[in-house]
Amino acid sequence: MLIWVVHFSHVNGCSMKIVSVINYKGGVGKTTVTANLAAELAWNGNKVLMIDLDPQTNLTFSFLRPADWEKNFATDRTIKMSFDKLLAGENFDINKLIYEPQRAKTALKGNGKLDLICSHLGLINVDLELATLLGGANMKQSKQNFIKVHRRLADSLSNIPKDKYDIVLIDCPPNFNIVTKTAIVASDFILVPTRPDYLSTLGIEYLIRNLTDLVDDYNDYAKDEKSGALREIKPATIGVLFNMIQERNEQPISAQDNYIQQIRSQSGLDVFDAYIKRNDTLFASAPEAGVPVVLQAYSSGTYKTVVDGLEAVAEEFSSRVGL
């Protein structure tokens, strides 16, 4: 089994770690996790690139006004361009897509960097078009096409200078389509955010099994490449991160804690000790400001406890991936 759970505080300091943030269930806070985790890591001096791979574009619009996106990005400066060029049989330089959100930049300090590659609502149609590239006249050609399509994001990211970023966070769609699979193939780590409820946690083990199957299939096909240039992929599931937690006496309420303990007891799954506290008003207003909650100044009260929780999540995350 090539996807496993382990703490990574001892990992050697390799350049540009790539993390996919994924859950089958929508509404579990993937974008909240990605935006605030990226922002806190950048606040702590890391160079961070966010990639919005979800056609809902929530991460994109957390940093960029829709009107600005429509004017300056929609036509040729979103991640959709990379897949469009693949469909056209052309190479593409992903560096052309990188954008530095200005409103968030003003909240950073020191050498931290927070960049973004935007998504596009039309990305949902790209998956159907990519499926047409997976066929072949024979098994050998089909395997080659499988590798070519599933490595699209990995190959694109390989063109980014390795010292430009410490970490890449990919906000994945809430499904396991081809676009999502390109993120898994490109990743060193998998982070699974979830709400502490029945529907949000229901598919986590199924997700892990599908991740394992994808890794096995990819590595089998990669072995058939005579060039020997392809390495096996080994994305590590670093843990389940609970979001939208309600507290009583500084602990999750009992109904939510039951789901947390259920996931802890499932074989092969690890759970973050830190979690993200619920505050609908605070998180709902952040995208309009273009600055993640964790970068906003709160000196006291409920809002500060939310930020403290986000900081604890980032600290534990850094330890697990070896930042």
N, C-alpha and C positions, 0 to 999 in steps of 0.2 A: 504494500500500500504506500503510495508516494505522497499522500497528503497526511500530515501528522500534526500533532499539537505539542508545543514545547515552548518554554520561555527562552528568549534569545538575548539575554543580557550579556552572554559570553561570545556572541557572534563576532567574527573578525570584521573590522571596519571596511567593508567593500563599498564602492562608490554607487551612488544613485539607487537606493532601494526602491522597489516598485510594489505598491500595495493596492489591491482591489478591495473596494468596500461594497459588499453584496449581500442581498437577502431576496428571496423569491417574493416576499410580501411587500407590497407598497405601503407607504405611510408609517414606516418604522423609524424614520429619522435618518436615513442614509445621508441626505444632503446636509442636515444639521451636524451630523458627526463629521463628515468630510470637511465642511467649511471651517468649523471651529477647531478641529484637530489640526488642520493645515495652518490656520492662523496662529494657534498657540505654539506650534513647532517653529513657525517663522519668527514669532515674538522672542523665542528662546535662541535665536541666532541661526536657525537652519534655513537652507535654501530649498524652497518647496514649490513643486509644480502640481497643480490640480488639473485633472482632465475630466470634463463632463461628458460621459458616454451615454447619458440617459436622454432620450428624445423629449422628455418633459422639460428639460433645460432649467430645472430649479436651481442647480448650482450656478449656472451661468447668470441667471437673473438675481442671484444673491449678491453678485458683485457688479453687475452691469445693468443699466437701465434698458428696458426693451426697445425704446426708440433708438438708443445708441447702437444696440445690437443689430437692429434692422438696417441702420444706415451704414455701419462700418464693418460688420462681421458676417451677416447672413449670406451674402453672395459667395464669398470665397475665403472666409477666414474662420471656419469651424472644423471640428474633427470629421465632419461629413466629407470634407474635401479629400481627405486621405483615402477614404473608402471609394469615393467617386473616381479617383485616379486609378485605383486598383481595378475597378470595373472597366475602365477605359484602357487598361494594360499599360499604364504610365507610372513612372516613379513620382514621388512627391516628397518635398522637404518639410517635415512637420515643424521645424523651427519657425517657419513663416506664420504659424498659427498662434504662437505664444504671445500672451497679452499680460501686462502688469496692471491690475486694478488700482486705479489712482486713489480712490477713497479709502481703501484698506491700507494702502501704502503709507499714508500719513499717520496711521496708528502704530506702525512698527518702530522698532528701535534697532540700533546696532547694525550688524551685517545680515540680518534676516531678510529673506526674499520670499515673496508670495506671488506666483504667477498662475495664469489660467489658460487652458485651451477650451474654448466654448463648444457647446453642443448646438444641435439644429433640430427643429421639430421634424424635418424630413428624414431624420436618421431612422425612423421607424420603418420606412420603406426600403432602406438600404439592405436590411437583413434579407428580405425576399430576393433582392437582386444578387446578393452574395451567394445565395443558395444555388443559383444557376451556374456558378463557377466551380462547384464541387464535383460535377460529373467528369467523365472521361471515357475515352474509347476503350480503355482496359484498366485493370486494377492498378498497374504501376502509375498510369497517368492520374487516376483518381486520388491515389495517395499523395502524389506531387501537388495536386490542386488543393487537397486538404491542408497540407503544410503551408502552401503559399497563402491561402485565405486566412488560416488561423494565426499565422505569424505576422499579419499585416501591422498590427500595433507594435509588436515586439521589434520588428525590423525598423519601423518608423522611429521608435524611441532610441534605437541604437545609433541614430544619426545625431542625437543631442550630445554635445560634449559631456563626458562622464563627470567632470568637475563642476558642471554648471548647477546641478542640483544634488542635494543630499537625499531627497526622497520625492517620489511621485505618488500622489493619491488619486485613484481612479474611482469616480462615482458611477457605478454600474447600473444598468436598467434592472427593474425587478422581475427578471426572467432569466432563462438560460439559453438565449438565442445565439446566433453566430457572433454578433457584435460583442456580447458579453464574454463569449469564449475567447475572443482575441485578447480581452483584458486578462483573463486567467492565464493564458499562455505567456503573456508578457510579464506576469507578476512573480515576485519573490515570496510575497505573503498575501494571505486572505484575511480580511477583517469582516466579521458578521455582526452588524448592529441589529438589535431587535427591541421591540416593546415587550413588557412583561405580561403578555396575554396569550390566550389559547391560539388564535389564528396566526399571530406573529411568530410564535415559536414552533408551530406545528411542522413546518417544512424544513427545519434546520438540518436534521439528520439526512433527509432526502437530498438536500443541497450538497452536503458533504460527500454523499455517495456519488452524485453526478460529477462533482469535481474530481473525485478519484477516477471515475470512468474516463473522463476527458483526458486526464493526465496519462492514463494507461494507453489510450488510443493514440494520442499524440506521440508518445515515446516509442510505441511500436512502429508507427509510420516513419519516425525520425531515424530509426535504426536501418531502414531500408535505403536511406540516402547514401549513395556510395561516396559522396564527397567527404563525408566525415565531419562536415562543418557544423552540423546541428548537434547540440547537446541535449541531454534529457532535461525536461523541466521538472522542478520540485517545489511548487508553491506550498508554503507551510501555512496552515490555518492557525493564526496566532491567538484566536479566541473570539468568544461571543461578548459583545459589549451591550449592556442594557441601557436603554434610553427612556426618557419620559417617566422617570421614577418619582412617585409621591412618597414623602417621608412622614413618619411620626416618631418623635423622640430621636431624630437624626438617623433613623433606620427605615428601609423600605416598608411600606404598609404590608400587612400580613398577606393580603390577596396577591400582591405582586411578588412578595418574597417566595411564595409557594412556587411560582413559575421559575424564579431564579434558581431555587434549589432543585427543581426538576431537571433543568438544563445541566446543572452541575453534576447531577447523578448519571447523566447519559454517558455511555462509554465513548471515549475518544474526543470529548468536547471539554474545552476549558472556558472559564468565565472570568472576565476582568473583575478584579476586586473593586475598582472604581466604577462609577456609573454617572450618567447624565441626568440631572434632576429636571423635573417637569416645570415649565413656566411658559404657558402658551402665549401670553402677552409679549413677553420678552423675545422669544424666538420668532414670533410672527412679524414683529416690527423690524427685525434686523435686516432682512433683505432690502427693504426700502431705503435704509440708511447706507447700504453697500458695505457695511462693516460688521463682521461676525460678532456675536455676543461677547466672546472671550476677549476681544480687543477693546470693548467699551468699558469706560471707567465707572465702576460701582464701588464705593468705599464702605458701604454698610447695607444691612437689610437683606431681604430675600434674594435680590438680584446678585448680591455678592456671594451668597452661598452657591448659587448656580454657577457662577464663574469659578469659584473655588473647586467645584466638582469637575468642571471642564479641564482645569489645570491639572487635577489629579489624574484624569483620564490620559491626558497628553504625556504626563510623566511616566505612567505605567506603560503606555504604548511605546515610548522611546526605549524603555528598558527591554521590552519584549522583542523589538526589531533591531536593537543594538545601535541606536543613534547616539 
